[in-house]
Amino acid sequence: MDELELLKKDWKKQEGGFPKLSYKEIYSMILKKSSSIVRWIFIISIIEFLLWASLDVVFRLNGMYTTVEQPGMNTFSLIASAVSYSILIYFITRFYFNYKKIEATDSAKILMENIIKTRRTVKQYIWVNISFFAIAMIATMGYILFFTEEFKNQPVENQPPIWLVLVGTLILIAVFAGVIALFYRLIYGILTRRLKKNYKELEKLEI
């Protein structure tokens, strides 16, 4: 049981000659918890950025991108990496500003609005990342299958049917997108659910 729940229990138990915990005390506790949650969202996004950047550097140094380092595909790989980093930096910045706004909030109504904005930002971050991943996968698979010398030099009878390639690509994208969505749901979902709980507590205070 967290501090807020203990305070609420004490609040309900206090009657008669005992002074009740004030609105301000409960609000301060919710503000503190919300600020901590958003700070963790910001920290996790930075860790995620450093993780992906480190993996990208390791793969490039170990030559693991050599299979796609062909004219056109190498350029696409660099552009995709730049876009991916730009998305991460953009949302890290938004998470930081969300954190500073909540930290400086002095009104329950404004805190509720900032909680809604933060949860919306996290959802946007998740869907933008999944969408970008799907688009990058489709472009990569399309290039490898239809524009590489290995594929073009194959006899027509040895080339797989187009429908089979499309179905296989869609299944592969769906599996990887599902794994990414599950990862984000586990990491960010826990934090956004706690924010939602705080929002409901604020609603009760405002009634």
C-alpha positions in Angstrom: 0.0 0.0 0.0 1.5 3.4 -1.0 1.6 6.6 0.9 -1.5 8.1 -0.8 -3.6 5.1 0.2 -2.4 5.3 3.8 -3.3 9.0 3.9 -6.7 8.3 2.5 -7.4 5.6 5.1 -6.3 8.0 7.8 -8.5 10.7 6.4 -11.5 8.4 6.5 -10.8 7.3 10.1 -10.3 10.8 11.5 -13.5 12.0 13.0 -14.7 14.2 15.8 -12.0 16.0 17.7 -9.2 14.7 15.4 -8.2 17.2 12.7 -8.8 15.9 9.2 -6.0 15.8 6.6 -6.6 18.9 4.4 -7.3 19.0 0.7 -3.9 20.6 0.2 -2.1 17.7 1.9 -3.8 15.1 -0.3 -3.2 17.2 -3.4 0.5 17.6 -2.5 0.8 13.8 -2.2 -0.9 13.3 -5.6 1.3 16.0 -7.2 4.5 14.3 -5.8 3.5 10.9 -7.1 2.5 12.2 -10.5 5.7 14.2 -10.8 7.7 11.1 -9.9 5.9 9.0 -12.5 6.5 11.5 -15.3 10.1 11.8 -14.3 10.5 8.0 -14.7 8.8 8.2 -18.2 11.4 10.8 -19.1 14.3 8.8 -17.7 13.2 5.5 -19.4 12.9 7.3 -22.8 16.5 8.5 -22.4 17.7 5.0 -21.5 15.8 3.7 -24.6 17.5 6.3 -26.8 21.0 5.3 -25.4 20.2 1.6 -25.8 19.2 1.9 -29.5 22.1 4.3 -30.3 24.6 1.9 -28.6 23.2 -1.1 -30.6 23.4 0.9 -33.8 27.0 1.8 -33.2 27.9 -1.8 -32.2 26.2 -3.2 -35.4 28.0 -0.7 -37.6 31.4 -1.3 -36.0 31.0 -5.1 -36.3 30.0 -4.9 -39.9 26.5 -6.3 -39.3 25.0 -3.8 -41.8 27.3 -4.9 -44.7 24.5 -7.1 -46.1 22.4 -4.1 -46.9 25.2 -1.6 -47.6 24.5 -1.3 -51.3 23.8 1.8 -53.4 20.4 3.1 -52.3 19.9 0.8 -49.3 22.9 2.2 -47.4 21.4 5.7 -47.9 18.0 4.5 -46.8 19.6 2.9 -43.7 21.2 6.2 -42.7 18.0 8.2 -43.3 16.0 5.7 -41.3 18.4 5.9 -38.4 18.3 9.7 -38.5 14.5 9.8 -38.5 14.4 7.2 -35.7 16.7 9.3 -33.6 14.8 12.5 -34.4 11.5 10.8 -33.2 13.2 9.7 -30.0 14.7 13.2 -29.3 11.4 14.9 -30.1 9.5 12.8 -27.6 12.2 12.9 -25.0 11.9 16.7 -25.2 8.1 16.5 -24.8 8.4 14.2 -21.8 10.8 16.6 -20.2 8.5 19.6 -20.7 5.5 17.4 -19.4 7.6 16.7 -16.3 8.5 20.3 -15.7 4.8 21.4 -16.1 3.5 18.9 -13.6 6.3 19.7 -11.2 5.4 23.4 -11.3 1.6 22.8 -11.1 -0.3 24.5 -8.3 -3.8 23.7 -9.2 -5.7 20.3 -9.2 -7.5 21.2 -12.4 -4.3 22.1 -14.2 -2.6 18.9 -12.8 -5.5 16.9 -14.2 -5.0 18.5 -17.6 -1.3 17.9 -17.6 -1.8 14.2 -16.6 -4.1 13.8 -19.6 -1.5 15.5 -21.9 1.2 13.3 -20.6 -0.8 10.1 -21.2 -1.7 11.3 -24.7 2.0 12.0 -25.4 3.0 8.5 -24.3 0.3 6.9 -26.6 1.5 9.1 -29.5 5.1 8.0 -28.8 4.1 4.3 -28.9 2.0 4.5 -32.1 4.6 6.7 -33.9 7.3 4.2 -33.1 5.3 1.2 -34.2 4.2 2.9 -37.4 7.7 4.0 -38.2 8.9 0.4 -37.6 6.3 -1.0 -39.9 7.0 1.4 -42.7 10.8 0.8 -42.4 10.3 -3.0 -42.5 8.1 -2.8 -45.6 10.6 -0.5 -47.4 13.5 -2.8 -46.4 11.8 -6.0 -47.4 10.6 -4.5 -50.6 14.1 -3.3 -51.5 15.8 -6.6 -50.6 13.3 -8.7 -52.5 12.9 -6.6 -55.7 16.0 -4.4 -56.1 19.0 -6.4 -55.0 21.1 -8.2 -57.5 20.6 -11.6 -55.9 16.9 -11.4 -56.4 16.9 -9.8 -59.9 19.4 -12.4 -61.2 17.3 -15.4 -60.2 15.4 -17.2 -62.9 11.7 -16.3 -62.9 10.7 -19.9 -62.0 12.9 -19.7 -58.9 11.4 -16.5 -57.6 8.7 -16.8 -54.9 5.2 -15.7 -55.8 4.4 -12.1 -55.1 1.4 -12.9 -52.9 3.6 -15.2 -50.7 6.2 -12.5 -50.3 3.5 -10.0 -49.3 1.8 -12.3 -46.8 5.2 -13.3 -45.3 6.2 -9.7 -45.0 2.9 -8.7 -43.3 3.1 -11.6 -40.9 6.7 -10.7 -40.0 5.8 -7.1 -39.5 2.8 -8.0 -37.4 4.9 -10.3 -35.1 7.7 -7.7 -34.6 5.1 -4.9 -34.1 3.3 -7.0 -31.5 6.6 -7.6 -29.6 7.3 -3.9 -29.6 3.8 -3.0 -28.5 4.0 -5.5 -25.7 7.4 -4.1 -24.6 5.9 -0.5 -24.5 2.8 -1.7 -22.8 4.8 -3.3 -20.0 7.2 -0.4 -19.6 5.1 2.7 -20.2 1.7 1.1 -19.6 2.4 0.5 -15.9 3.4 4.2 -15.5 0.4 5.6 -17.5 -2.0 3.4 -15.5 -0.6 4.9 -12.3 -1.1 8.4 -13.8 -4.7 7.4 -14.6 -5.2 6.4 -11.0 -3.9 9.7 -9.8 -6.3 11.5 -12.2 -9.2 9.7 -10.7 -8.1 10.6 -7.2 -8.0 14.2 -8.3 -11.5 14.0 -9.7 -12.7 12.8 -6.2 -10.9 15.8 -4.6 -12.6 18.2 -7.0 -16.1 16.9 -6.3 
